[in-house]
Amino acid sequence: MRVKIMALITACLLILSAIGLAFAAAEGNARKGKFLFRKNCRTCHGASASDIGPDSRTQAEWLTIFSNPAAIPCYGQWPEEMTEQDQMDISTYLHDFAKDSPTPAKCS
């Protein structure tokens, strides 16, 4: 009986760990997103990115915007080689440093 309970607990922990890893893999990389934002977005949004940057929107606004990237006005001008992961990285960067985040940042 005790062995079965331990096996059940171990199985539950493994399942929860797998779910946690799946969610972690689904997130973007903010550091890479900052690089990609500078490389791909600043060319159209000004040399200083003064009209758009992480602190130009709230976290909720960035989530809404990137929930449907094809609806973003400049989407058609994005490089063809930009992958969904690249988009997620940029979205994570903008979200993590939004004006209502604990560490708001301008794109510099």
C-alpha positions in Angstrom: 0.0 0.0 0.0 2.8 2.4 1.0 4.7 1.6 -2.3 1.6 2.4 -4.4 1.1 5.7 -2.7 4.7 6.6 -3.2 4.5 5.6 -6.9 1.3 7.7 -7.3 3.0 10.7 -5.7 6.1 10.3 -7.9 3.9 10.0 -11.0 2.0 13.1 -10.1 5.2 15.0 -9.6 6.6 13.9 -12.9 3.4 15.0 -14.7 3.4 18.4 -13.0 7.1 18.8 -13.9 6.3 18.0 -17.5 3.5 20.5 -17.6 5.8 23.1 -16.1 8.4 22.5 -18.7 5.8 22.7 -21.5 4.7 26.1 -20.2 8.3 27.3 -19.9 9.1 26.2 -23.4 6.0 28.2 -24.7 7.4 31.4 -23.3 9.7 33.7 -25.3 13.2 34.9 -24.5 13.1 38.6 -23.5 16.8 39.0 -24.1 16.6 37.6 -27.6 13.4 39.6 -28.1 15.2 42.9 -27.3 17.9 42.1 -29.9 15.2 41.2 -32.5 13.2 44.3 -31.7 16.2 46.5 -32.3 17.1 44.6 -35.4 13.7 44.4 -37.0 11.4 47.0 -35.5 13.5 50.1 -34.9 14.2 50.5 -38.6 10.6 51.5 -39.2 9.8 52.9 -35.8 12.5 55.5 -35.7 16.2 55.5 -34.8 15.4 56.0 -31.1 12.2 54.0 -31.3 10.5 56.9 -29.7 7.1 56.1 -31.2 7.0 52.5 -30.0 8.9 50.7 -27.3 8.2 48.4 -24.3 7.1 51.4 -22.2 4.6 52.6 -24.8 2.0 50.0 -23.8 0.8 48.1 -20.7 1.5 44.4 -20.3 -2.2 43.6 -21.1 -2.0 45.8 -24.2 1.1 43.9 -25.5 -0.6 40.6 -24.8 -3.7 41.7 -26.8 -1.6 43.0 -29.7 0.5 39.8 -30.0 -2.5 37.5 -29.6 -3.1 38.1 -33.3 0.2 39.3 -34.9 -1.4 39.4 -38.4 -3.6 42.3 -37.2 -0.6 44.5 -36.4 -0.5 47.2 -39.0 3.2 46.7 -39.9 2.9 42.9 -40.0 3.2 42.8 -43.7 6.6 44.5 -43.5 8.2 42.0 -41.1 11.1 40.0 -42.5 10.0 36.7 -44.1 12.5 34.8 -42.0 10.9 36.0 -38.7 9.7 32.8 -37.1 6.8 32.4 -34.6 9.5 31.9 -31.9 11.0 35.3 -32.9 7.6 36.9 -32.6 7.2 35.3 -29.2 10.6 36.5 -28.1 9.7 40.1 -29.2 6.4 39.9 -27.5 8.0 38.6 -24.3 10.5 41.5 -24.3 7.8 44.1 -24.8 5.5 42.5 -22.2 8.2 42.1 -19.6 9.4 45.7 -19.8 6.0 47.4 -20.4 5.1 50.6 -18.7 3.2 48.8 -15.9 5.8 46.1 -15.4 8.1 46.0 -12.3 11.0 47.1 -14.6 9.7 49.4 -17.4 12.2 50.2 -20.1 12.6 52.3 -23.1 14.3 50.6 -26.1 17.8 52.0 -26.1 
